[in-house]
Amino acid sequence: MKALVVAGVLAVVLAGCSSNSAAQQPGPGVVQQSPTPVIPSTVGGTVPVPPATLPTAKPTDAAVPPEVPEQATAPPPANAGPLTARNLPAPEKLGAGWKTYTDPGGAEAGFIGNNTWTRRRDPHQASYEALPSGCAGQPVNGSLPVPAYALTGSYRTADALPATALLLRFSNSNQAAAYYAGYQARMNACDTGGDLSAKQLWVDTTAAAAVRAYAGAESYVDVSVVHGSTVALLATTSTKPDQQADWARTVVPALEAGMG
């Protein structure tokens, strides 16, 4: 799956999109149909998701791939620790005609649907998959903190295109700032011509917007925000991503409102 960390909103959640690079998305991270940033979608069964029992050594580096997930037989919870649907933007705050979307999950999606629009993610897997991969630019090295909790929400835009929001809650604001800085460094280093190309739309101190374009797939807008101990990644598929700079600025307050 090329996504989203849409998924993770953006898979993306960040997820992903329909590229093996976008497996790091959820988000904003979904994304076959049109690629879903951060979070992909299909139908259910017993599918691979993060294991209920974590490895004996607690993961400490979000830049390192997580353990291969076990097979799951139950859907993930709708909440992640203190993070609930109330921490994610209401769809009308993201744009006229936006709606929440109950993702059915499935084998390709990597999770079993839970009959709601939010789901808990494994923090290590979500934070790793949200990072850009497959870029033509020079890779950025260095470890990144692993969040304590990760929650993703699925949406559909007014044009019925997939979008995802991913919240990463860290133990403290220093860890959140370190992850956000590492995320931005990797996005800035992502050049054009590889499996993934990234183009910055604008950058502020605590928020940024970019366009991610996967080879042979649709592009999507990536909005990233850090506030306190939380990083939010919103990813939405767009037919005109280069024209979404102003829209990206309007959704920052909606993301910050639920970040604590």
Protein Blocks (a to p, Z undefined) as FASTA:
>chain_A
ZZhifggghhilpacdddfklmmpgklmpgcddddehiacddedddddddfbdcfbdcfb
fkbccddddddfbdcdfbehjbcfklpccfklnoghiacdddebijknopacehiabdcd
dfklmmmmmpcghiabdcdeddddddfbdcddddddfkopacdddddddfbfklmmmmmm
mmmmmmmmmcghiabdcddfbdcfkbccdddddehiacdddddddehjbccddddddfbl
mlmmmmmmmmmmmmmmmnZZ
